[in-house]
Amino acid sequence: MAIINLFSKRQKLLRGEIPEIYHYDYLNINLKIQIVHIINDTIGRDNYRDYKYSADFFKTIKDVLCREYGIFQLNDESSNESEVINFFLNETDVEKSLDFIELSFRLIDKYVRVTPGFKQYSKTKITPDEAITELNERFKEHGFGYQYEGGELIRVDSTYVHSEIVKPTIQLLWNKKFTGANEEYLKAHKHYKDGRNKESLAECLKAFESTMKIICKEKGWSYNQNDTSKKLIEILMNNNLVPAYIQSQIGALRNILEGSVPTIRNRLGGHGQGQIPTIVDDNITRFALNLTGTIIIFIVELSEIK
């Protein structure tokens, strides 16, 4: 169902009441209810005794959450649907609410999408793609700083950076050939979301190196599995991944690649701390995440690997 630009929304926009700065530490009840509407419209209602697609959807969510939280039930509701929906609506812990959202939309993305029975027997109203699009639009509408991308919720700090760097990087790495690099880049974002900045830097470097190794493999360029980023960059340069006319214009490219992600990670996240713990702040981590994405986009697009 399309998002309707109601009169009240337009008036809030005119008054400057639409949030421009993202928040991360609370989910208001209106957004939660909108998310429940999206889920219900996507999975529909079971209309046949022998087909329990939507019921199985909610049972899966309940089973996963209960097992992971180490409990037997989420609350005292009589049905799986009521149990998980009321858990979500009443939960004050933002991270647990995000558990529900991410799990629900991962099921929509990976299970509902490929199961014809939902549309055939449950009379769904919107497609998985429409559901994901609306979820992300609702997040932006409420100024909530997350987006669902590539099977996970990604923290968004800048709309421009997300749309121009993070999202294109995930889309490029969604190619099955880049599965490993994609998992590492998503892990880097998850660590950042969870406040584990050193781990985020480590995954940035892994994603960067994995991308270069995959390019070398696909191109048939000789490399060793234990090659460092410096060696891998050298291989890409020696095989003219970057055209000569571009190299002449940006002769510092090698220095940028060699001195960016690997250096940040090595200095802040990759070695022993000594007596004084090394603190990696959010600004440095965001810089590394965005720089990693920018460089990955650059070299993958140049490789023309499909």
Long-range contacts (C-beta under 8 A, 24 or more apart in sequence): 1-41, 1-125, 1-126, 1-130, 1-134, 3-134, 3-137, 3-138, 3-141, 18-141, 18-143, 19-142, 19-143, 20-143, 21-143, 22-143, 22-144, 22-145, 22-156, 22-157, 23-143, 23-144, 23-145, 24-94, 24-144, 24-145, 24-146, 24-155, 25-94, 26-94, 27-94, 27-97, 27-144, 28-142, 29-89, 30-142, 31-138, 31-139, 31-142, 31-144, 32-88, 32-89, 32-97, 33-89, 34-138, 35-88, 35-101, 35-104, 35-135, 35-138, 36-85, 36-88, 36-89, 38-126, 38-131, 38-134, 38-135, 38-138, 39-104, 39-108, 39-131, 41-124, 41-125, 41-126, 41-131, 42-108, 42-112, 42-118, 42-124, 42-125, 42-126, 42-127, 42-128, 42-130, 42-131, 43-108, 43-112, 43-118, 43-122, 43-124, 44-118, 44-119, 44-122, 44-123, 44-124, 44-125, 45-122, 45-123, 46-121, 46-122, 47-121, 47-122, 47-123, 48-121, 51-117, 51-121, 51-122, 53-115, 53-117, 53-118, 53-121, 53-122, 54-81, 54-118, 54-122, 55-80, 55-81, 57-107, 57-111, 57-112, 58-83, 58-84, 58-85, 60-107, 61-100, 61-103, 61-104, 61-107, 64-103, 65-99, 65-100, 65-103, 68-99, 69-96, 98-146, 98-153, 101-135, 101-148, 101-153, 102-148, 102-152, 102-153, 105-131, 105-132, 105-135, 105-148, 106-151, 106-152, 108-132, 109-148, 109-151, 110-151, 146-193, 150-174, 150-182, 150-186, 151-186, 152-186, 152-189, 152-190, 153-193, 154-186, 154-189, 154-193, 155-189, 155-192, 155-193, 157-286, 161-290, 165-290, 165-293, 165-294, 165-297, 166-289, 166-290, 166-293, 168-293, 168-297, 169-292, 169-293, 169-296, 169-297, 172-296, 172-297, 172-300, 172-301, 173-207, 173-211, 173-296, 173-300, 175-305, 175-306, 177-214, 177-218, 177-305, 178-210, 178-211, 178-214, 178-300, 180-210, 180-214, 181-207, 181-210, 181-211, 181-214, 181-296, 182-207, 184-210, 185-292, 185-293, 185-296, 188-289, 188-292, 189-289, 192-282, 192-285, 192-286, 192-289, 197-269, 197-280, 197-281, 197-282, 197-284, 197-285, 198-268, 198-269, 198-278, 198-280, 199-269, 200-269, 200-280, 200-285, 200-288, 200-289, 201-264, 201-265, 201-268, 201-269, 201-270, 201-280, 201-284, 201-285, 201-288, 202-265, 202-269, 202-270, 204-261, 204-264, 204-265, 204-288, 204-289, 204-292, 205-229, 205-261, 205-262, 205-265, 205-270, 205-292, 207-292, 207-296, 208-261, 208-262, 208-292, 208-295, 208-296, 211-296, 211-299, 211-300, 212-236, 212-299, 214-305, 215-241, 215-299, 215-300, 215-303, 215-305, 218-303, 218-305, 219-303, 228-262, 229-257, 229-258, 229-261, 229-262, 230-258, 230-262, 233-257, 233-258, 236-299, 241-299, 241-302, 241-303, 242-302, 257-295, 260-291, 260-295, 261-288, 261-291, 261-292, 261-295, 264-288, 264-291
